[in-house]
């Protein structure tokens, strides 16, 4: 039997207090996208040192030869464990994709991959994602975080009709 | 005589780098746990917000920001925390506009963002795994493109820019603006949800 998800405001109080604690102790907030950038850079440099000629990759190796010795990388590893533990305890751990029942699996995987690529490129331009900008930036009153979140939401709203079929079958109660 | 204890601990030298790394793991676990408990690990839940079907995601994000900044203002009021030592990304106007437009497209296409996909992978979502493979591919693409877009990526850099730098005043001005904007946006979305009549929650 699946448990119900938390009330959104209860979630906000817990998450907001955790975000404050993280700032108060670590001096920085949550993050995620940087981990994947660093992992990719580390993989490339390990396979061929000439990747260090790339200025973006080189910026991760200014203070040492391990780009993965980083607060956000360690924290992201924790997110995986936490998600797993919570799903297991709630009876929600199940191997499957998230999509409308009748939506074809290969198409869902195709869009998930393309979406992932676009998200990755955008986080490099925006110096963060929904965690680093949306939560950390907004909670520390950054103007850039508001620019990022407004444009994110505007773009998602405009494109949303094109991807409706992925999530809910016609006439299905949501 | 020790220095007066003031937050944040790490930047003020009250926490060793090793202890801070251990704290990162613990906080990540708790963050992933809460993301799962609040339904952030479901691509459908996240996408629902863009159709005004279920506003749980914007409600959680908005209240998280309000609660976190409320703690910050209270602690700052008593002089227990130095807000200037907290990491805030610099503001790059045009890169953020383009970044945001792309990010929104990627999110509505995939239904995930990096953090929720990691937690989603932990819950067994196969599409979250595919999404993350796409993220690696996208990072690779960015590195390749970087020599050509480096100038744009670092253009219109205003440095660390807070709301009160724009409108005058101090942190309290920013705090009031933040609470007002977040509350206003959530109420406006709830109104739109009512008008489009799609909402169930």
HADDOCK unambig.tbl for C-alpha pairs under 7 A between the chains (distance, minus, plus):
assign (segid A and resid 5 and name CA) (segid B and resid 37 and name CA) 5.51 0.50 0.50
assign (segid A and resid 5 and name CA) (segid B and resid 38 and name CA) 5.21 0.50 0.50
assign (segid A and resid 5 and name CA) (segid B and resid 39 and name CA) 5.90 0.50 0.50
assign (segid A and resid 6 and name CA) (segid B and resid 37 and name CA) 6.01 0.50 0.50
assign (segid A and resid 6 and name CA) (segid B and resid 38 and name CA) 5.09 0.50 0.50
assign (segid A and resid 8 and name CA) (segid B and resid 38 and name CA) 6.84 0.50 0.50
assign (segid A and resid 8 and name CA) (segid B and resid 56 and name CA) 5.42 0.50 0.50
assign (segid A and resid 8 and name CA) (segid B and resid 59 and name CA) 6.01 0.50 0.50
assign (segid A and resid 8 and name CA) (segid B and resid 60 and name CA) 5.03 0.50 0.50
assign (segid A and resid 9 and name CA) (segid B and resid 59 and name CA) 6.83 0.50 0.50
assign (segid A and resid 9 and name CA) (segid B and resid 60 and name CA) 5.99 0.50 0.50
assign (segid A and resid 9 and name CA) (segid B and resid 63 and name CA) 6.37 0.50 0.50
assign (segid A and resid 11 and name CA) (segid B and resid 38 and name CA) 6.07 0.50 0.50
assign (segid A and resid 11 and name CA) (segid B and resid 60 and name CA) 6.06 0.50 0.50
assign (segid A and resid 12 and name CA) (segid B and resid 60 and name CA) 4.61 0.50 0.50
assign (segid A and resid 12 and name CA) (segid B and resid 61 and name CA) 6.62 0.50 0.50
assign (segid A and resid 12 and name CA) (segid B and resid 63 and name CA) 4.74 0.50 0.50
assign (segid A and resid 12 and name CA) (segid B and resid 64 and name CA) 4.23 0.50 0.50
assign (segid A and resid 13 and name CA) (segid B and resid 63 and name CA) 6.71 0.50 0.50
assign (segid A and resid 13 and name CA) (segid B and resid 64 and name CA) 6.08 0.50 0.50
assign (segid A and resid 13 and name CA) (segid B and resid 67 and name CA) 5.97 0.50 0.50
assign (segid A and resid 15 and name CA) (segid B and resid 64 and name CA) 5.62 0.50 0.50
assign (segid A and resid 16 and name CA) (segid B and resid 64 and name CA) 3.95 0.50 0.50
assign (segid A and resid 16 and name CA) (segid B and resid 65 and name CA) 6.09 0.50 0.50
assign (segid A and resid 16 and name CA) (segid B and resid 67 and name CA) 4.87 0.50 0.50
assign (segid A and resid 16 and name CA) (segid B and resid 68 and name CA) 4.32 0.50 0.50
assign (segid A and resid 17 and name CA) (segid B and resid 67 and name CA) 6.44 0.50 0.50
assign (segid A and resid 17 and name CA) (segid B and resid 68 and name CA) 5.57 0.50 0.50
assign (segid A and resid 19 and name CA) (segid B and resid 68 and name CA) 6.00 0.50 0.50
assign (segid A and resid 20 and name CA) (segid B and resid 68 and name CA) 4.93 0.50 0.50
assign (segid A and resid 20 and name CA) (segid B and resid 71 and name CA) 6.56 0.50 0.50
assign (segid A and resid 20 and name CA) (segid B and resid 72 and name CA) 6.79 0.50 0.50
assign (segid A and resid 23 and name CA) (segid B and resid 8 and name CA) 6.56 0.50 0.50
assign (segid A and resid 23 and name CA) (segid B and resid 86 and name CA) 6.47 0.50 0.50
assign (segid A and resid 24 and name CA) (segid B and resid 7 and name CA) 5.41 0.50 0.50
assign (segid A and resid 24 and name CA) (segid B and resid 8 and name CA) 4.22 0.50 0.50
assign (segid A and resid 24 and name CA) (segid B and resid 9 and name CA) 6.41 0.50 0.50
assign (segid A and resid 25 and name CA) (segid B and resid 7 and name CA) 6.81 0.50 0.50
assign (segid A and resid 25 and name CA) (segid B and resid 8 and name CA) 5.06 0.50 0.50
assign (segid A and resid 25 and name CA) (segid B and resid 9 and name CA) 4.75 0.50 0.50
assign (segid A and resid 25 and name CA) (segid B and resid 10 and name CA) 5.96 0.50 0.50
assign (segid A and resid 26 and name CA) (segid B and resid 8 and name CA) 6.60 0.50 0.50
assign (segid A and resid 26 and name CA) (segid B and resid 9 and name CA) 6.54 0.50 0.50
assign (segid A and resid 26 and name CA) (segid B and resid 10 and name CA) 5.24 0.50 0.50
assign (segid A and resid 26 and name CA) (segid B and resid 20 and name CA) 6.27 0.50 0.50
assign (segid A and resid 27 and name CA) (segid B and resid 8 and name CA) 5.17 0.50 0.50
assign (segid A and resid 27 and name CA) (segid B and resid 10 and name CA) 5.99 0.50 0.50
assign (segid A and resid 27 and name CA) (segid B and resid 11 and name CA) 6.06 0.50 0.50
assign (segid A and resid 27 and name CA) (segid B and resid 85 and name CA) 6.71 0.50 0.50
assign (segid A and resid 27 and name CA) (segid B and resid 86 and name CA) 4.91 0.50 0.50
assign (segid A and resid 27 and name CA) (segid B and resid 87 and name CA) 6.27 0.50 0.50
assign (segid A and resid 28 and name CA) (segid B and resid 86 and name CA) 5.71 0.50 0.50
assign (segid A and resid 28 and name CA) (segid B and resid 87 and name CA) 5.00 0.50 0.50
assign (segid A and resid 32 and name CA) (segid B and resid 114 and name CA) 5.77 0.50 0.50
assign (segid A and resid 32 and name CA) (segid B and resid 115 and name CA) 5.11 0.50 0.50
assign (segid A and resid 33 and name CA) (segid B and resid 114 and name CA) 5.59 0.50 0.50
assign (segid A and resid 36 and name CA) (segid B and resid 136 and name CA) 6.23 0.50 0.50
assign (segid A and resid 37 and name CA) (segid B and resid 139 and name CA) 5.61 0.50 0.50
assign (segid A and resid 40 and name CA) (segid B and resid 136 and name CA) 6.17 0.50 0.50
assign (segid A and resid 40 and name CA) (segid B and resid 139 and name CA) 6.69 0.50 0.50
assign (segid A and resid 40 and name CA) (segid B and resid 140 and name CA) 6.67 0.50 0.50
assign (segid A and resid 56 and name CA) (segid B and resid 143 and name CA) 6.55 0.50 0.50
assign (segid A and resid 56 and name CA) (segid B and resid 146 and name CA) 6.93 0.50 0.50
assign (segid A and resid 71 and name CA) (segid B and resid 21 and name CA) 5.81 0.50 0.50
assign (segid A and resid 71 and name CA) (segid B and resid 24 and name CA) 5.92 0.50 0.50
assign (segid A and resid 74 and name CA) (segid B and resid 21 and name CA) 6.78 0.50 0.50
assign (segid A and resid 74 and name CA) (segid B and resid 24 and name CA) 5.92 0.50 0.50
assign (segid A and resid 74 and name CA) (segid B and resid 25 and name CA) 5.52 0.50 0.50
assign (segid A and resid 75 and name CA) (segid B and resid 24 and name CA) 4.61 0.50 0.50
assign (segid A and resid 75 and name CA) (segid B and resid 25 and name CA) 4.76 0.50 0.50
assign (segid A and resid 75 and name CA) (segid B and resid 27 and name CA) 6.59 0.50 0.50
assign (segid A and resid 75 and name CA) (segid B and resid 28 and name CA) 4.26 0.50 0.50
assign (segid A and resid 76 and name CA) (segid B and resid 28 and name CA) 5.92 0.50 0.50
assign (segid A and resid 77 and name CA) (segid B and resid 25 and name CA) 6.97 0.50 0.50
assign (segid A and resid 77 and name CA) (segid B and resid 28 and name CA) 6.93 0.50 0.50
assign (segid A and resid 78 and name CA) (segid B and resid 25 and name CA) 4.87 0.50 0.50
assign (segid A and resid 78 and name CA) (segid B and resid 26 and name CA) 6.58 0.50 0.50
assign (segid A and resid 78 and name CA) (segid B and resid 28 and name CA) 4.03 0.50 0.50
assign (segid A and resid 78 and name CA) (segid B and resid 29 and name CA) 4.16 0.50 0.50
assign (segid A and resid 78 and name CA) (segid B and resid 32 and name CA) 6.94 0.50 0.50
assign (segid A and resid 79 and name CA) (segid B and resid 28 and name CA) 4.55 0.50 0.50
assign (segid A and resid 79 and name CA) (segid B and resid 29 and name CA) 4.86 0.50 0.50
assign (segid A and resid 79 and name CA) (segid B and resid 31 and name CA) 5.97 0.50 0.50
assign (segid A and resid 79 and name CA) (segid B and resid 32 and name CA) 3.91 0.50 0.50
assign (segid A and resid 79 and name CA) (segid B and resid 118 and name CA) 6.51 0.50 0.50
assign (segid A and resid 79 and name CA) (segid B and resid 119 and name CA) 5.57 0.50 0.50
assign (segid A and resid 80 and name CA) (segid B and resid 32 and name CA) 6.28 0.50 0.50
assign (segid A and resid 80 and name CA) (segid B and resid 118 and name CA) 5.42 0.50 0.50
assign (segid A and resid 80 and name CA) (segid B and resid 119 and name CA) 4.92 0.50 0.50
assign (segid A and resid 80 and name CA) (segid B and resid 121 and name CA) 6.93 0.50 0.50
assign (segid A and resid 80 and name CA) (segid B and resid 122 and name CA) 5.00 0.50 0.50
assign (segid A and resid 81 and name CA) (segid B and resid 29 and name CA) 5.75 0.50 0.50
assign (segid A and resid 81 and name CA) (segid B and resid 122 and name CA) 6.47 0.50 0.50
assign (segid A and resid 82 and name CA) (segid B and resid 29 and name CA) 3.99 0.50 0.50
assign (segid A and resid 82 and name CA) (segid B and resid 30 and name CA) 5.88 0.50 0.50
assign (segid A and resid 82 and name CA) (segid B and resid 31 and name CA) 6.86 0.50 0.50
assign (segid A and resid 82 and name CA) (segid B and resid 32 and name CA) 4.26 0.50 0.50
assign (segid A and resid 82 and name CA) (segid B and resid 33 and name CA) 4.27 0.50 0.50
assign (segid A and resid 83 and name CA) (segid B and resid 32 and name CA) 4.50 0.50 0.50
assign (segid A and resid 83 and name CA) (segid B and resid 33 and name CA) 4.85 0.50 0.50
assign (segid A and resid 83 and name CA) (segid B and resid 36 and name CA) 5.49 0.50 0.50
assign (segid A and resid 83 and name CA) (segid B and resid 119 and name CA) 4.41 0.50 0.50
assign (segid A and resid 83 and name CA) (segid B and resid 120 and name CA) 6.64 0.50 0.50
assign (segid A and resid 83 and name CA) (segid B and resid 122 and name CA) 4.95 0.50 0.50
assign (segid A and resid 83 and name CA) (segid B and resid 123 and name CA) 5.88 0.50 0.50
assign (segid A and resid 84 and name CA) (segid B and resid 122 and name CA) 4.10 0.50 0.50
assign (segid A and resid 84 and name CA) (segid B and resid 123 and name CA) 4.97 0.50 0.50
assign (segid A and resid 85 and name CA) (segid B and resid 33 and name CA) 6.85 0.50 0.50
assign (segid A and resid 86 and name CA) (segid B and resid 33 and name CA) 5.10 0.50 0.50
assign (segid A and resid 86 and name CA) (segid B and resid 36 and name CA) 6.23 0.50 0.50
assign (segid A and resid 86 and name CA) (segid B and resid 37 and name CA) 6.78 0.50 0.50
assign (segid A and resid 87 and name CA) (segid B and resid 36 and name CA) 6.57 0.50 0.50
assign (segid A and resid 87 and name CA) (segid B and resid 123 and name CA) 5.38 0.50 0.50
assign (segid A and resid 92 and name CA) (segid B and resid 123 and name CA) 6.99 0.50 0.50
assign (segid A and resid 93 and name CA) (segid B and resid 123 and name CA) 4.86 0.50 0.50
assign (segid A and resid 93 and name CA) (segid B and resid 124 and name CA) 5.89 0.50 0.50
assign (segid A and resid 94 and name CA) (segid B and resid 123 and name CA) 6.59 0.50 0.50
assign (segid A and resid 94 and name CA) (segid B and resid 124 and name CA) 5.30 0.50 0.50
assign (segid A and resid 95 and name CA) (segid B and resid 124 and name CA) 4.41 0.50 0.50
assign (segid A and resid 95 and name CA) (segid B and resid 125 and name CA) 5.67 0.50 0.50
assign (segid A and resid 95 and name CA) (segid B and resid 126 and name CA) 6.37 0.50 0.50
assign (segid A and resid 96 and name CA) (segid B and resid 124 and name CA) 6.54 0.50 0.50
assign (segid A and resid 96 and name CA) (segid B and resid 125 and name CA) 5.22 0.50 0.50
assign (segid A and resid 96 and name CA) (segid B and resid 126 and name CA) 5.39 0.50 0.50
assign (segid A and resid 97 and name CA) (segid B and resid 125 and name CA) 5.13 0.50 0.50
assign (segid A and resid 97 and name CA) (segid B and resid 126 and name CA) 4.92 0.50 0.50
assign (segid A and resid 97 and name CA) (segid B and resid 127 and name CA) 4.84 0.50 0.50
assign (segid A and resid 98 and name CA) (segid B and resid 42 and name CA) 6.55 0.50 0.50
assign (segid A and resid 98 and name CA) (segid B and resid 43 and name CA) 5.90 0.50 0.50
assign (segid A and resid 98 and name CA) (segid B and resid 44 and name CA) 6.40 0.50 0.50
assign (segid A and resid 98 and name CA) (segid B and resid 125 and name CA) 6.93 0.50 0.50
assign (segid A and resid 98 and name CA) (segid B and resid 127 and name CA) 6.70 0.50 0.50
assign (segid A and resid 99 and name CA) (segid B and resid 44 and name CA) 6.75 0.50 0.50
assign (segid A and resid 109 and name CA) (segid B and resid 127 and name CA) 5.90 0.50 0.50
assign (segid A and resid 109 and name CA) (segid B and resid 130 and name CA) 6.26 0.50 0.50
assign (segid A and resid 111 and name CA) (segid B and resid 109 and name CA) 6.03 0.50 0.50
assign (segid A and resid 111 and name CA) (segid B and resid 110 and name CA) 5.83 0.50 0.50
assign (segid A and resid 112 and name CA) (segid B and resid 109 and name CA) 6.87 0.50 0.50
assign (segid A and resid 112 and name CA) (segid B and resid 110 and name CA) 4.37 0.50 0.50
assign (segid A and resid 112 and name CA) (segid B and resid 127 and name CA) 6.20 0.50 0.50
assign (segid A and resid 112 and name CA) (segid B and resid 130 and name CA) 6.09 0.50 0.50
assign (segid A and resid 112 and name CA) (segid B and resid 131 and name CA) 4.68 0.50 0.50
assign (segid A and resid 113 and name CA) (segid B and resid 130 and name CA) 5.52 0.50 0.50
assign (segid A and resid 113 and name CA) (segid B and resid 131 and name CA) 4.69 0.50 0.50
assign (segid A and resid 113 and name CA) (segid B and resid 133 and name CA) 6.68 0.50 0.50
assign (segid A and resid 113 and name CA) (segid B and resid 134 and name CA) 4.30 0.50 0.50
assign (segid A and resid 114 and name CA) (segid B and resid 134 and name CA) 6.21 0.50 0.50
assign (segid A and resid 115 and name CA) (segid B and resid 106 and name CA) 4.14 0.50 0.50
assign (segid A and resid 115 and name CA) (segid B and resid 107 and name CA) 6.44 0.50 0.50
assign (segid A and resid 115 and name CA) (segid B and resid 109 and name CA) 5.30 0.50 0.50
assign (segid A and resid 115 and name CA) (segid B and resid 110 and name CA) 4.66 0.50 0.50
assign (segid A and resid 115 and name CA) (segid B and resid 131 and name CA) 6.85 0.50 0.50
assign (segid A and resid 116 and name CA) (segid B and resid 106 and name CA) 6.48 0.50 0.50
assign (segid A and resid 116 and name CA) (segid B and resid 110 and name CA) 6.68 0.50 0.50
assign (segid A and resid 116 and name CA) (segid B and resid 131 and name CA) 4.71 0.50 0.50
assign (segid A and resid 116 and name CA) (segid B and resid 132 and name CA) 6.15 0.50 0.50
assign (segid A and resid 116 and name CA) (segid B and resid 134 and name CA) 4.36 0.50 0.50
assign (segid A and resid 116 and name CA) (segid B and resid 135 and name CA) 4.46 0.50 0.50
assign (segid A and resid 116 and name CA) (segid B and resid 138 and name CA) 6.94 0.50 0.50
assign (segid A and resid 117 and name CA) (segid B and resid 134 and name CA) 4.66 0.50 0.50
assign (segid A and resid 117 and name CA) (segid B and resid 135 and name CA) 4.80 0.50 0.50
assign (segid A and resid 117 and name CA) (segid B and resid 137 and name CA) 5.98 0.50 0.50
assign (segid A and resid 117 and name CA) (segid B and resid 138 and name CA) 3.90 0.50 0.50
assign (segid A and resid 118 and name CA) (segid B and resid 102 and name CA) 6.31 0.50 0.50
assign (segid A and resid 118 and name CA) (segid B and resid 103 and name CA) 6.71 0.50 0.50
assign (segid A and resid 118 and name CA) (segid B and resid 106 and name CA) 5.18 0.50 0.50
assign (segid A and resid 118 and name CA) (segid B and resid 138 and name CA) 6.43 0.50 0.50
assign (segid A and resid 119 and name CA) (segid B and resid 102 and name CA) 6.77 0.50 0.50
assign (segid A and resid 119 and name CA) (segid B and resid 103 and name CA) 5.01 0.50 0.50
assign (segid A and resid 119 and name CA) (segid B and resid 106 and name CA) 5.02 0.50 0.50
assign (segid A and resid 119 and name CA) (segid B and resid 107 and name CA) 6.95 0.50 0.50
assign (segid A and resid 119 and name CA) (segid B and resid 135 and name CA) 6.81 0.50 0.50
assign (segid A and resid 120 and name CA) (segid B and resid 135 and name CA) 4.95 0.50 0.50
assign (segid A and resid 120 and name CA) (segid B and resid 138 and name CA) 4.96 0.50 0.50
assign (segid A and resid 120 and name CA) (segid B and resid 139 and name CA) 5.52 0.50 0.50
assign (segid A and resid 121 and name CA) (segid B and resid 138 and name CA) 5.54 0.50 0.50
assign (segid A and resid 121 and name CA) (segid B and resid 139 and name CA) 6.10 0.50 0.50
assign (segid A and resid 121 and name CA) (segid B and resid 142 and name CA) 5.62 0.50 0.50
assign (segid A and resid 122 and name CA) (segid B and resid 99 and name CA) 4.33 0.50 0.50
assign (segid A and resid 122 and name CA) (segid B and resid 100 and name CA) 6.84 0.50 0.50
assign (segid A and resid 122 and name CA) (segid B and resid 102 and name CA) 5.54 0.50 0.50
assign (segid A and resid 122 and name CA) (segid B and resid 103 and name CA) 5.33 0.50 0.50
assign (segid A and resid 123 and name CA) (segid B and resid 99 and name CA) 6.49 0.50 0.50
assign (segid A and resid 125 and name CA) (segid B and resid 95 and name CA) 5.33 0.50 0.50
assign (segid A and resid 125 and name CA) (segid B and resid 96 and name CA) 6.40 0.50 0.50
assign (segid A and resid 125 and name CA) (segid B and resid 99 and name CA) 5.23 0.50 0.50
assign (segid A and resid 125 and name CA) (segid B and resid 153 and name CA) 5.75 0.50 0.50
assign (segid A and resid 126 and name CA) (segid B and resid 95 and name CA) 6.11 0.50 0.50
assign (segid A and resid 126 and name CA) (segid B and resid 96 and name CA) 4.73 0.50 0.50
assign (segid A and resid 126 and name CA) (segid B and resid 99 and name CA) 4.99 0.50 0.50
assign (segid A and resid 126 and name CA) (segid B and resid 100 and name CA) 6.96 0.50 0.50
assign (segid A and resid 130 and name CA) (segid B and resid 113 and name CA) 6.95 0.50 0.50
assign (segid A and resid 135 and name CA) (segid B and resid 65 and name CA) 6.08 0.50 0.50
assign (segid A and resid 137 and name CA) (segid B and resid 88 and name CA) 5.85 0.50 0.50
assign (segid A and resid 137 and name CA) (segid B and resid 89 and name CA) 6.75 0.50 0.50
assign (segid A and resid 138 and name CA) (segid B and resid 65 and name CA) 6.41 0.50 0.50
assign (segid A and resid 139 and name CA) (segid B and resid 65 and name CA) 5.00 0.50 0.50
assign (segid A and resid 139 and name CA) (segid B and resid 68 and name CA) 6.18 0.50 0.50
assign (segid A and resid 139 and name CA) (segid B and resid 69 and name CA) 5.15 0.50 0.50
assign (segid A and resid 140 and name CA) (segid B and resid 69 and name CA) 6.99 0.50 0.50
assign (segid A and resid 140 and name CA) (segid B and resid 88 and name CA) 6.57 0.50 0.50
assign (segid A and resid 141 and name CA) (segid B and resid 162 and name CA) 5.20 0.50 0.50
assign (segid A and resid 141 and name CA) (segid B and resid 163 and name CA) 5.67 0.50 0.50
assign (segid A and resid 141 and name CA) (segid B and resid 174 and name CA) 6.08 0.50 0.50
assign (segid A and resid 142 and name CA) (segid B and resid 88 and name CA) 6.84 0.50 0.50
assign (segid A and resid 142 and name CA) (segid B and resid 161 and name CA) 5.75 0.50 0.50
assign (segid A and resid 142 and name CA) (segid B and resid 162 and name CA) 4.48 0.50 0.50
assign (segid A and resid 142 and name CA) (segid B and resid 163 and name CA) 6.16 0.50 0.50
assign (segid A and resid 143 and name CA) (segid B and resid 91 and name CA) 6.67 0.50 0.50
assign (segid A and resid 143 and name CA) (segid B and resid 161 and name CA) 5.78 0.50 0.50
assign (segid A and resid 143 and name CA) (segid B and resid 162 and name CA) 5.38 0.50 0.50
assign (segid A and resid 143 and name CA) (segid B and resid 163 and name CA) 5.48 0.50 0.50
assign (segid A and resid 144 and name CA) (segid B and resid 91 and name CA) 4.47 0.50 0.50
assign (segid A and resid 144 and name CA) (segid B and resid 92 and name CA) 6.78 0.50 0.50
assign (segid A and resid 144 and name CA) (segid B and resid 93 and name CA) 6.90 0.50 0.50
assign (segid A and resid 144 and name CA) (segid B and resid 96 and name CA) 6.94 0.50 0.50
assign (segid A and resid 147 and name CA) (segid B and resid 96 and name CA) 6.54 0.50 0.50
assign (segid A and resid 147 and name CA) (segid B and resid 97 and name CA) 6.42 0.50 0.50
assign (segid A and resid 148 and name CA) (segid B and resid 96 and name CA) 5.37 0.50 0.50
assign (segid A and resid 148 and name CA) (segid B and resid 97 and name CA) 6.10 0.50 0.50
assign (segid A and resid 148 and name CA) (segid B and resid 100 and name CA) 4.70 0.50 0.50
assign (segid A and resid 149 and name CA) (segid B and resid 100 and name CA) 6.53 0.50 0.50
assign (segid A and resid 151 and name CA) (segid B and resid 97 and name CA) 6.01 0.50 0.50
assign (segid A and resid 151 and name CA) (segid B and resid 100 and name CA) 4.80 0.50 0.50
assign (segid A and resid 151 and name CA) (segid B and resid 101 and name CA) 5.24 0.50 0.50
assign (segid A and resid 152 and name CA) (segid B and resid 100 and name CA) 4.28 0.50 0.50
assign (segid A and resid 152 and name CA) (segid B and resid 101 and name CA) 5.16 0.50 0.50
assign (segid A and resid 152 and name CA) (segid B and resid 103 and name CA) 5.77 0.50 0.50
assign (segid A and resid 152 and name CA) (segid B and resid 104 and name CA) 4.05 0.50 0.50
assign (segid A and resid 153 and name CA) (segid B and resid 104 and name CA) 5.89 0.50 0.50
assign (segid A and resid 155 and name CA) (segid B and resid 101 and name CA) 5.13 0.50 0.50
assign (segid A and resid 155 and name CA) (segid B and resid 104 and name CA) 5.07 0.50 0.50
assign (segid A and resid 155 and name CA) (segid B and resid 105 and name CA) 5.88 0.50 0.50
assign (segid A and resid 156 and name CA) (segid B and resid 50 and name CA) 6.71 0.50 0.50
assign (segid A and resid 156 and name CA) (segid B and resid 104 and name CA) 4.40 0.50 0.50
assign (segid A and resid 156 and name CA) (segid B and resid 105 and name CA) 5.28 0.50 0.50
assign (segid A and resid 156 and name CA) (segid B and resid 107 and name CA) 6.97 0.50 0.50
assign (segid A and resid 156 and name CA) (segid B and resid 108 and name CA) 5.43 0.50 0.50
assign (segid A and resid 157 and name CA) (segid B and resid 50 and name CA) 5.59 0.50 0.50
assign (segid A and resid 159 and name CA) (segid B and resid 105 and name CA) 6.67 0.50 0.50
assign (segid A and resid 160 and name CA) (segid B and resid 50 and name CA) 6.46 0.50 0.50
assign (segid A and resid 160 and name CA) (segid B and resid 108 and name CA) 6.08 0.50 0.50
assign (segid A and resid 163 and name CA) (segid B and resid 109 and name CA) 6.37 0.50 0.50
assign (segid A and resid 167 and name CA) (segid B and resid 44 and name CA) 5.64 0.50 0.50
